[in-house]
Amino acid sequence: MAATLFHNARIVDGTAPERAAPVSVLVEGGLIREVGKSLRSDKARVIDLKGRTLMPGLIDAHVHVIAGLADLGRNAALPDSLVTVRSLVIMREMLLRGFTTVRDVGGADFGLKQATEEHDFPTPRLVISGKALSQTGGHADFRGRYDDRLAPTTRHRLGALGRICDGEAEVRRAAREELKGGADFIKIMANGGCASPTDPIHFLGFSVGELEAVVEEARMAGTYVSAHVYTDEAIRRCVEAGVHSLEHCNLIKAETAKLAANNGAVAVPTLVTYDKLTSEGGKLGFPPDSVAKVEYVRAAGMESLAIMKQAGLAMAYGSDLLGEMHRHQSEEFVIRGRALPAHEVIGAATHVAARLLKLEGKIGTVAPGAYADLIVVDGDPLEDLSLLTRQGRHMPVIMKAGAFIKRARLD
């Protein structure tokens, strides 16, 4: 792999409210080797960025790469071969938006992750939970009120978001099976959800004993638990049980947000998905009952950002889109920018997300020793977050592990 030397790069990594002074960045062997002024290399191709913005590759900490359809019940019935091909397309498009790493929080298996690591297809780095754990009637149970078929316990289809487990013994077995199967962390459904048919938003699902059991299993494996949660009560129960990653959090209150921050938890808001489910979900096959539940959580989303910021609760970037709505992945930047400073919004998709994924220092930064996952942006995203949207239109260069995924002329 040829070395590359970027000159006149103004770095934006989410740690400061202004672009840094121009520097040079040397890339060798898939890693960032040096960052400094006036670097030289006889072996490297030289690219003069002429003051453009250089950013670490973006990180989306809440995706479902297997969700080719908005109707997750229908998606779970598709053949694995079709889901695989659609997933590769979904991930390729994510990469071309500048997302060089994504965390799948329900659905993708180790085989799909291995396919991304064999580099035969252009995809982001993939961190996975395997199948999300759900109780009967919970957020990964799509059987409906009149379907009394037994939930499968093995050989779950790739297109299924999760698996069903009830009671501490089943929860422990399910967690252990996902970890054995290659999960990097465990995802649980600890609240009702919009996409599923039989669980109202206030539904708490797992008992405290079940929550504590799955947290213990994750800790014994050296990892953490991520929980689908909306209501303040559900969030508090999870924090008290030791859950580390709190997905959505639309209905969180100040006291619980402070408790989560003090416990070192990380929140992953996903506001763009509610916006798009409201405007597009119905026509793309999202069930009518599910569309009706979306508004309940959507309206509180912006307020939750202010509450979590005031509490000092770290927030990573998440999109949580389904089907054709994946194309809106980058619009979360603009939505959050209405409530938060631009550098904090960007930081959610760089250093905060890197820490959550346990890849701090390797992704989400432009520093020696990090993977050479880099994007070049025409303009200053600290002044205009929409430069990170529009399917990578303002990103003439996208690099992953030192290889160019996209390289347009910089004249």
ROBA-788920 format. One record per residue (C-alpha): residue number from 1; x, y, z. Coordinates in Angstrom, 2 decimals. Layout:
+-----+---------+---------+---------+
:   k :      xx :      yy :      zz :
+-----+---------+---------+---------+
: NUM :       X :       Y :       Z :
...
+-----+---------+---------+---------+
This chain:
+-----+---------+---------+---------+
:   k :      xx :      yy :      zz :
+-----+---------+---------+---------+
:   1 :    0.00 :    0.00 :    0.00 :
:   2 :    1.53 :    3.31 :   -1.10 :
:   3 :    2.24 :    5.97 :    1.50 :
:   4 :    0.33 :    9.25 :    1.30 :
:   5 :    1.31 :   12.68 :    2.61 :
:   6 :   -1.45 :   15.24 :    3.06 :
:   7 :   -0.23 :   18.85 :    3.12 :
:   8 :   -2.08 :   21.98 :    4.27 :
:   9 :   -4.74 :   20.06 :    6.15 :
:  10 :   -6.90 :   21.90 :    8.68 :
:  11 :   -8.07 :   19.26 :   11.15 :
:  12 :  -11.56 :   19.08 :   12.65 :
:  13 :  -12.02 :   16.18 :   15.07 :
:  14 :  -14.76 :   17.41 :   17.41 :
:  15 :  -12.44 :   18.40 :   20.24 :
:  16 :  -12.34 :   22.16 :   19.55 :
:  17 :  -14.81 :   24.80 :   18.33 :
:  18 :  -12.48 :   26.01 :   15.55 :
:  19 :  -10.40 :   24.38 :   12.83 :
:  20 :   -6.76 :   23.79 :   13.68 :
:  21 :   -3.92 :   25.56 :   11.86 :
:  22 :   -2.73 :   23.77 :    8.70 :
:  23 :   -0.56 :   20.68 :    9.26 :
:  24 :    0.78 :   17.71 :    7.32 :
:  25 :   -0.38 :   14.12 :    7.90 :
:  26 :    1.69 :   11.13 :    6.80 :
:  27 :   -0.11 :    7.83 :    6.13 :
:  28 :    1.84 :    4.56 :    5.83 :
:  29 :    0.76 :    0.93 :    5.99 :
:  30 :   -2.84 :    1.75 :    6.76 :
:  31 :   -1.95 :    3.88 :    9.80 :
:  32 :   -1.32 :    7.55 :   10.52 :
:  33 :    2.45 :    7.72 :   11.11 :
:  34 :    3.02 :   11.41 :   11.77 :
:  35 :    1.11 :   14.65 :   12.20 :
:  36 :    3.05 :   17.91 :   12.18 :
:  37 :    4.22 :   20.92 :   10.25 :
:  38 :    6.28 :   20.57 :    7.07 :
:  39 :    6.61 :   16.79 :    7.07 :
:  40 :    8.61 :   15.20 :    4.27 :
:  41 :    8.64 :   11.71 :    2.74 :
:  42 :   10.52 :   10.49 :   -0.34 :
:  43 :    8.21 :    7.47 :   -0.68 :
:  44 :    4.81 :    9.10 :   -0.28 :
:  45 :    2.47 :   10.54 :   -2.89 :
:  46 :    1.77 :   14.14 :   -1.90 :
:  47 :   -1.74 :   15.61 :   -1.83 :
:  48 :   -2.06 :   19.33 :   -1.19 :
:  49 :   -5.42 :   19.92 :    0.51 :
:  50 :   -5.00 :   23.70 :    0.13 :
:  51 :   -6.55 :   24.46 :    3.49 :
:  52 :   -9.47 :   22.05 :    3.18 :
:  53 :  -10.79 :   20.32 :    6.28 :
:  54 :   -9.35 :   16.92 :    7.19 :
:  55 :  -11.45 :   14.83 :    9.56 :
:  56 :  -11.21 :   11.36 :   11.06 :
:  57 :  -13.62 :    8.94 :    9.43 :
:  58 :  -17.09 :    9.29 :   10.92 :
:  59 :  -18.58 :    6.71 :   13.32 :
:  60 :  -22.27 :    5.81 :   13.51 :
:  61 :  -22.86 :    4.00 :   16.80 :
:  62 :  -26.44 :    2.86 :   16.12 :
:  63 :  -27.21 :    1.16 :   12.82 :
:  64 :  -28.97 :   -1.98 :   11.58 :
:  65 :  -27.12 :   -2.93 :    8.41 :
:  66 :  -29.44 :   -5.91 :    7.87 :
:  67 :  -32.56 :   -3.69 :    7.73 :
:  68 :  -33.18 :   -3.50 :    4.00 :
:  69 :  -36.92 :   -3.09 :    4.65 :
:  70 :  -38.66 :   -0.64 :    6.97 :
:  71 :  -41.02 :   -3.42 :    8.08 :
:  72 :  -38.70 :   -5.41 :   10.34 :
:  73 :  -41.14 :   -8.30 :   10.62 :
:  74 :  -41.07 :   -8.79 :    6.85 :
:  75 :  -37.31 :   -8.27 :    6.81 :
:  76 :  -36.87 :  -11.15 :    9.26 :
:  77 :  -38.59 :  -13.53 :    6.82 :
:  78 :  -36.23 :  -12.81 :    3.91 :
:  79 :  -33.61 :  -15.38 :    2.83 :
:  80 :  -30.15 :  -14.80 :    4.25 :
:  81 :  -28.64 :  -14.52 :    0.76 :
:  82 :  -30.85 :  -11.55 :   -0.12 :
:  83 :  -30.27 :   -9.86 :    3.25 :
:  84 :  -26.50 :  -10.28 :    2.83 :
:  85 :  -26.39 :   -8.62 :   -0.56 :
:  86 :  -28.63 :   -5.78 :    0.57 :
:  87 :  -26.46 :   -5.30 :    3.68 :
:  88 :  -23.33 :   -4.94 :    1.59 :
:  89 :  -25.06 :   -2.27 :   -0.50 :
:  90 :  -26.25 :   -0.45 :    2.65 :
:  91 :  -22.72 :   -0.48 :    4.08 :
:  92 :  -21.11 :    0.66 :    0.84 :
:  93 :  -23.40 :    3.69 :    0.80 :
:  94 :  -22.56 :    4.41 :    4.45 :
:  95 :  -18.87 :    4.39 :    3.60 :
:  96 :  -19.43 :    6.81 :    0.72 :
:  97 :  -21.07 :    9.21 :    3.20 :
:  98 :  -17.81 :    9.22 :    5.17 :
:  99 :  -18.76 :    6.67 :    7.85 :
: 100 :  -15.69 :    4.46 :    8.08 :
: 101 :  -16.91 :    2.61 :   11.21 :
: 102 :  -20.44 :    1.59 :   12.23 :
: 103 :  -21.79 :   -0.24 :   15.28 :
: 104 :  -24.63 :   -2.63 :   14.49 :
: 105 :  -26.97 :   -2.86 :   17.48 :
: 106 :  -29.09 :   -5.80 :   16.43 :
: 107 :  -29.01 :   -8.16 :   13.48 :
: 108 :  -25.59 :   -8.48 :   11.88 :
: 109 :  -23.69 :  -11.68 :   12.64 :
: 110 :  -20.01 :  -12.57 :   12.72 :
: 111 :  -20.11 :  -13.95 :    9.20 :
: 112 :  -21.14 :  -10.54 :    7.89 :
: 113 :  -18.44 :   -8.89 :   10.00 :
: 114 :  -15.84 :  -11.31 :    8.64 :
: 115 :  -16.94 :  -10.51 :    5.09 :
: 116 :  -16.22 :   -6.83 :    5.73 :
: 117 :  -12.76 :   -7.69 :    7.08 :
: 118 :  -11.83 :   -9.67 :    3.97 :
: 119 :  -11.95 :   -6.41 :    2.01 :
: 120 :  -13.64 :   -7.83 :   -1.08 :
: 121 :  -16.41 :   -5.23 :   -0.72 :
: 122 :  -16.18 :   -1.54 :    0.20 :
: 123 :  -17.69 :   -1.33 :    3.69 :
: 124 :  -17.07 :    0.47 :    6.97 :
: 125 :  -15.46 :   -1.30 :    9.92 :
: 126 :  -18.24 :   -3.26 :   11.59 :
: 127 :  -18.71 :   -3.65 :   15.35 :
: 128 :  -21.61 :   -5.97 :   16.23 :
: 129 :  -23.92 :   -7.06 :   19.05 :
: 130 :  -25.20 :  -10.09 :   17.14 :
: 131 :  -28.92 :  -10.57 :   17.74 :
: 132 :  -30.51 :   -8.20 :   20.25 :
: 133 :  -32.02 :   -9.92 :   23.28 :
: 134 :  -35.76 :   -9.39 :   23.73 :
: 135 :  -38.42 :  -10.82 :   26.00 :
: 136 :  -41.62 :  -12.39 :   24.66 :
: 137 :  -43.78 :   -9.58 :   23.35 :
: 138 :  -40.85 :   -7.17 :   23.40 :
: 139 :  -39.16 :   -5.00 :   20.82 :
: 140 :  -37.68 :   -7.88 :   18.80 :
: 141 :  -40.83 :  -10.02 :   18.85 :
: 142 :  -42.65 :   -9.40 :   15.57 :
: 143 :  -45.12 :  -12.31 :   15.75 :
: 144 :  -48.15 :  -10.12 :   16.47 :
: 145 :  -51.05 :  -10.75 :   18.83 :
: 146 :  -52.58 :  -13.67 :   16.91 :
: 147 :  -49.38 :  -15.54 :   16.04 :
: 148 :  -48.77 :  -18.27 :   18.62 :
: 149 :  -45.87 :  -19.98 :   16.87 :
: 150 :  -42.93 :  -20.71 :   19.16 :
: 151 :  -40.10 :  -18.23 :   18.85 :
: 152 :  -36.96 :  -19.80 :   17.36 :
: 153 :  -34.14 :  -20.53 :   19.79 :
: 154 :  -31.41 :  -21.35 :   17.26 :
: 155 :  -30.47 :  -20.58 :   13.64 :
: 156 :  -31.95 :  -17.11 :   13.65 :
: 157 :  -32.25 :  -15.61 :   10.19 :
: 158 :  -29.81 :  -12.86 :    9.28 :
: 159 :  -32.68 :  -10.44 :    8.64 :
: 160 :  -34.00 :  -10.80 :   12.20 :
: 161 :  -33.28 :   -7.90 :   14.53 :
: 162 :  -33.11 :  -10.07 :   17.64 :
: 163 :  -33.99 :  -13.23 :   19.54 :
: 164 :  -36.43 :  -14.06 :   22.35 :
: 165 :  -35.33 :  -15.10 :   25.85 :
: 166 :  -37.31 :  -15.14 :   29.10 :
: 167 :  -36.01 :  -15.57 :   32.64 :
: 168 :  -32.49 :  -15.24 :   33.98 :
: 169 :  -31.34 :  -18.66 :   32.76 :
: 170 :  -32.48 :  -18.03 :   29.17 :
: 171 :  -31.05 :  -14.52 :   29.20 :
: 172 :  -27.67 :  -15.82 :   30.33 :
: 173 :  -27.67 :  -18.56 :   27.70 :
: 174 :  -28.65 :  -16.13 :   24.94 :
: 175 :  -25.94 :  -13.65 :   25.97 :
: 176 :  -23.34 :  -16.40 :   26.08 :
: 177 :  -24.38 :  -17.70 :   22.67 :
: 178 :  -24.09 :  -14.24 :   21.11 :
: 179 :  -20.67 :  -13.72 :   22.69 :
: 180 :  -19.58 :  -17.18 :   21.52 :
: 181 :  -20.82 :  -16.27 :   18.06 :
: 182 :  -18.58 :  -13.21 :   17.88 :
: 183 :  -20.59 :  -10.35 :   19.39 :
: 184 :  -18.44 :   -7.41 :   20.51 :
: 185 :  -21.06 :   -6.37 :   23.10 :
: 186 :  -24.62 :   -7.36 :   24.09 :
: 187 :  -27.77 :   -5.47 :   23.06 :
: 188 :  -31.01 :   -5.79 :   25.02 :
: 189 :  -34.53 :   -4.46 :   24.47 :
: 190 :  -35.39 :   -2.89 :   27.83 :
: 191 :  -38.40 :   -0.79 :   26.75 :
: 192 :  -41.26 :   -0.86 :   24.30 :
: 193 :  -40.53 :    0.29 :   20.77 :
: 194 :  -42.05 :    1.84 :   17.67 :
: 195 :  -41.31 :   -0.88 :   15.13 :
: 196 :  -42.67 :   -3.88 :   17.09 :
: 197 :  -46.39 :   -4.76 :   17.24 :
: 198 :  -47.24 :   -5.73 :   20.85 :
: 199 :  -45.16 :   -3.50 :   23.16 :
: 200 :  -46.30 :    0.04 :   24.00 :
: 201 :  -43.50 :    2.54 :   24.63 :
: 202 :  -43.88 :    2.37 :   28.44 :
: 203 :  -43.40 :   -1.45 :   28.43 :
: 204 :  -40.41 :   -2.26 :   30.68 :
: 205 :  -39.82 :   -5.83 :   29.53 :
: 206 :  -36.93 :   -7.45 :   31.36 :
: 207 :  -37.01 :   -7.80 :   35.14 :
: 208 :  -34.29 :   -6.25 :   37.28 :
: 209 :  -32.88 :   -9.75 :   37.83 :
: 210 :  -32.70 :  -10.35 :   34.08 :
: 211 :  -30.99 :   -6.97 :   33.54 :
: 212 :  -28.40 :   -7.72 :   36.21 :
: 213 :  -27.81 :  -11.20 :   34.79 :
: 214 :  -27.03 :   -9.97 :   31.29 :
: 215 :  -24.78 :   -7.20 :   32.64 :
: 216 :  -22.85 :   -9.80 :   34.63 :
: 217 :  -22.44 :  -11.99 :   31.54 :
: 218 :  -21.09 :   -9.04 :   29.54 :
: 219 :  -18.70 :   -8.04 :   32.31 :
: 220 :  -17.37 :  -11.58 :   32.62 :
: 221 :  -16.61 :  -11.43 :   28.90 :
: 222 :  -14.86 :   -8.06 :   29.24 :
: 223 :  -17.49 :   -6.06 :   27.44 :
: 224 :  -20.72 :   -4.11 :   28.08 :
: 225 :  -24.48 :   -4.02 :   27.54 :
: 226 :  -26.35 :   -1.64 :   25.26 :
: 227 :  -30.07 :   -1.10 :   25.91 :
: 228 :  -32.96 :    0.12 :   23.79 :
: 229 :  -34.68 :    2.59 :   26.16 :
: 230 :  -37.05 :    5.54 :   25.90 :
: 231 :  -38.75 :    6.25 :   29.22 :
: 232 :  -37.10 :    7.71 :   32.28 :
: 233 :  -38.06 :    4.70 :   34.40 :
: 234 :  -36.57 :    2.24 :   31.92 :
: 235 :  -33.35 :    4.25 :   31.65 :
: 236 :  -32.95 :    4.46 :   35.43 :
: 237 :  -33.49 :    0.70 :   35.86 :
: 238 :  -30.82 :    0.01 :   33.26 :
: 239 :  -28.30 :    2.43 :   34.74 :
: 240 :  -28.80 :    0.98 :   38.21 :
: 241 :  -28.28 :   -2.53 :   36.80 :
: 242 :  -24.99 :   -1.49 :   35.18 :
: 243 :  -25.96 :   -0.99 :   31.52 :
: 244 :  -23.32 :    1.16 :   29.81 :
: 245 :  -24.79 :    2.22 :   26.44 :
: 246 :  -28.24 :    3.86 :   26.47 :
: 247 :  -29.88 :    3.97 :   23.05 :
: 248 :  -32.45 :    6.70 :   22.16 :
: 249 :  -33.27 :    8.18 :   25.63 :
: 250 :  -35.98 :   10.49 :   24.25 :
: 251 :  -37.94 :   10.69 :   27.53 :
: 252 :  -35.03 :   11.00 :   29.95 :
: 253 :  -35.29 :   13.41 :   32.89 :
: 254 :  -32.59 :   15.51 :   34.52 :
: 255 :  -32.05 :   13.40 :   37.63 :
: 256 :  -31.67 :   10.17 :   35.68 :
: 257 :  -29.37 :   11.83 :   33.13 :
: 258 :  -27.12 :   12.96 :   35.99 :
: 259 :  -27.12 :    9.45 :   37.47 :
: 260 :  -26.15 :    8.00 :   34.09 :
: 261 :  -23.35 :   10.54 :   33.70 :
: 262 :  -22.01 :    9.80 :   37.19 :
: 263 :  -22.00 :    6.07 :   36.36 :
: 264 :  -19.97 :    6.68 :   33.21 :
: 265 :  -22.74 :    5.64 :   30.82 :
: 266 :  -22.98 :    6.90 :   27.24 :
: 267 :  -26.23 :    7.89 :   25.51 :
: 268 :  -26.84 :    7.36 :   21.79 :
: 269 :  -29.71 :    9.60 :   20.60 :
: 270 :  -31.16 :    8.74 :   17.18 :
: 271 :  -33.39 :   11.68 :   16.32 :
: 272 :  -33.23 :   11.43 :   12.54 :
: 273 :  -35.06 :    8.11 :   12.46 :
: 274 :  -38.20 :    9.54 :   14.10 :
: 275 :  -38.20 :   12.48 :   11.72 :
: 276 :  -38.03 :   10.20 :    8.69 :
: 277 :  -40.41 :    7.54 :   10.04 :
: 278 :  -42.98 :   10.29 :   10.47 :
: 279 :  -42.57 :   11.67 :    6.93 :
: 280 :  -41.71 :    8.51 :    4.97 :
: 281 :  -42.29 :    5.42 :    7.12 :
: 282 :  -45.87 :    4.71 :    6.11 :
: 283 :  -45.27 :    4.71 :    2.36 :
: 284 :  -42.16 :    2.54 :    2.81 :
: 285 :  -44.02 :   -0.22 :    4.64 :
: 286 :  -43.63 :    0.80 :    8.29 :
: 287 :  -46.82 :   -0.53 :    9.94 :
: 288 :  -49.55 :    2.08 :   10.74 :
: 289 :  -49.62 :    1.21 :   14.45 :
: 290 :  -45.87 :    1.75 :   14.57 :
: 291 :  -46.10 :    5.13 :   12.82 :
: 292 :  -48.58 :    6.21 :   15.49 :
: 293 :  -46.08 :    5.38 :   18.25 :
: 294 :  -43.29 :    7.39 :   16.62 :
: 295 :  -44.79 :   10.79 :   17.38 :
: 296 :  -44.89 :   10.03 :   21.10 :
: 297 :  -41.10 :    9.84 :   21.29 :
: 298 :  -40.22 :   12.20 :   18.42 :
: 299 :  -41.64 :   15.28 :   20.08 :
: 300 :  -39.41 :   14.90 :   23.15 :
: 301 :  -36.20 :   14.27 :   21.24 :
: 302 :  -34.78 :   17.79 :   21.06 :
: 303 :  -35.48 :   18.43 :   24.73 :
: 304 :  -33.60 :   15.25 :   25.64 :
: 305 :  -30.41 :   16.65 :   24.04 :
: 306 :  -30.52 :   19.71 :   26.28 :
: 307 :  -31.21 :   17.59 :   29.37 :
: 308 :  -28.30 :   15.25 :   28.67 :
: 309 :  -25.92 :   18.09 :   27.84 :
: 310 :  -26.80 :   19.88 :   31.08 :
: 311 :  -26.17 :   16.66 :   33.04 :
: 312 :  -22.78 :   16.11 :   31.39 :
: 313 :  -23.91 :   12.79 :   29.89 :
: 314 :  -21.69 :   11.81 :   26.95 :
: 315 :  -23.58 :   11.38 :   23.67 :
: 316 :  -22.41 :    9.31 :   20.70 :
: 317 :  -23.78 :    9.61 :   17.16 :
: 318 :  -26.59 :    7.28 :   16.04 :
: 319 :  -29.03 :    7.14 :   13.13 :
: 320 :  -31.09 :    3.90 :   13.51 :
: 321 :  -32.59 :    4.12 :   10.02 :
: 322 :  -34.41 :    1.37 :    8.14 :
: 323 :  -34.92 :    0.43 :    4.50 :
: 324 :  -34.73 :    3.26 :    1.98 :
: 325 :  -34.44 :    5.75 :    4.85 :
: 326 :  -30.75 :    4.82 :    5.33 :
: 327 :  -29.97 :    7.59 :    2.85 :
: 328 :  -30.77 :   10.16 :    5.58 :
: 329 :  -27.97 :    8.86 :    7.85 :
: 330 :  -25.95 :   12.09 :    7.86 :
: 331 :  -28.89 :   14.37 :    8.62 :
: 332 :  -28.54 :   13.60 :   12.34 :
: 333 :  -25.69 :   16.15 :   12.28 :
: 334 :  -28.02 :   18.96 :   11.23 :
: 335 :  -30.79 :   17.97 :   13.64 :
: 336 :  -28.45 :   17.90 :   16.62 :
: 337 :  -26.84 :   21.15 :   15.48 :
: 338 :  -30.10 :   22.95 :   16.28 :
: 339 :  -29.55 :   22.21 :   19.97 :
: 340 :  -25.82 :   21.63 :   20.44 :
: 341 :  -22.54 :   23.32 :   19.43 :
: 342 :  -21.17 :   22.02 :   16.14 :
: 343 :  -17.94 :   20.66 :   17.60 :
: 344 :  -19.91 :   18.61 :   20.13 :
: 345 :  -22.10 :   17.20 :   17.37 :
: 346 :  -19.01 :   16.20 :   15.41 :
: 347 :  -17.34 :   14.86 :   18.55 :
: 348 :  -20.29 :   12.47 :   18.98 :
: 349 :  -19.28 :   10.86 :   15.66 :
: 350 :  -15.55 :   10.87 :   16.41 :
: 351 :  -13.89 :   10.62 :   19.83 :
: 352 :  -17.05 :    9.95 :   21.89 :
: 353 :  -18.16 :    7.11 :   19.62 :
: 354 :  -14.60 :    5.73 :   19.48 :
: 355 :  -14.53 :    5.50 :   23.26 :
: 356 :  -17.92 :    3.77 :   23.31 :
: 357 :  -16.73 :    1.21 :   20.75 :
: 358 :  -13.58 :    0.55 :   22.82 :
: 359 :  -11.44 :    1.75 :   19.92 :
: 360 :  -10.22 :    5.00 :   21.43 :
: 361 :   -6.96 :    6.11 :   19.85 :
: 362 :   -7.56 :    3.84 :   16.84 :
: 363 :  -10.57 :    5.55 :   15.22 :
: 364 :  -12.22 :    8.95 :   15.60 :
: 365 :   -8.90 :   10.84 :   15.71 :
: 366 :   -6.18 :   12.19 :   13.44 :
: 367 :   -3.16 :   11.15 :   15.48 :
: 368 :   -0.08 :    8.92 :   15.14 :
: 369 :   -0.94 :    5.25 :   15.57 :
: 370 :   -4.59 :    5.61 :   14.58 :
: 371 :   -6.06 :    3.83 :   11.58 :
: 372 :   -5.81 :    5.99 :    8.48 :
: 373 :   -9.57 :    6.46 :    8.25 :
: 374 :   -9.82 :   10.01 :    6.91 :
: 375 :  -12.22 :   12.27 :    5.04 :
: 376 :  -11.56 :   15.57 :    3.31 :
: 377 :  -14.34 :   18.16 :    3.38 :
: 378 :  -14.71 :   21.18 :    1.10 :
: 379 :  -15.39 :   23.97 :    3.58 :
: 380 :  -15.67 :   24.13 :    7.35 :
: 381 :  -18.23 :   21.77 :    8.93 :
: 382 :  -17.93 :   23.69 :   12.19 :
: 383 :  -19.58 :   26.58 :   10.36 :
: 384 :  -21.98 :   24.46 :    8.31 :
: 385 :  -22.83 :   20.91 :    9.47 :
: 386 :  -24.77 :   20.29 :    6.27 :
: 387 :  -21.39 :   19.83 :    4.54 :
: 388 :  -21.43 :   16.36 :    6.12 :
: 389 :  -24.74 :   15.49 :    4.42 :
: 390 :  -25.84 :   15.02 :    0.77 :
: 391 :  -24.35 :   11.54 :    0.33 :
: 392 :  -20.74 :   12.72 :    0.59 :
: 393 :  -21.09 :   15.38 :   -2.10 :
: 394 :  -18.73 :   17.72 :   -0.21 :
: 395 :  -16.19 :   14.97 :    0.55 :
: 396 :  -13.75 :   14.79 :   -2.38 :
: 397 :  -11.55 :   12.28 :   -0.53 :
: 398 :  -12.55 :    9.32 :    1.64 :
: 399 :   -9.84 :    6.98 :    2.91 :
: 400 :  -10.17 :    3.81 :    4.99 :
: 401 :   -7.08 :    2.08 :    6.41 :
: 402 :   -4.88 :    4.07 :    4.06 :
: 403 :   -6.75 :    3.01 :    0.91 :
: 404 :   -8.70 :    5.54 :   -1.14 :
: 405 :  -12.39 :    4.78 :   -1.27 :
: 406 :  -13.05 :    8.04 :   -3.11 :
: 407 :  -10.54 :   10.44 :   -4.63 :
: 408 :  -11.78 :   13.37 :   -6.66 :
: 409 :   -9.65 :   16.15 :   -8.16 :
: 410 :   -8.81 :   18.94 :   -5.73 :
: 411 :   -8.29 :   21.66 :   -8.33 :
+-----+---------+---------+---------+
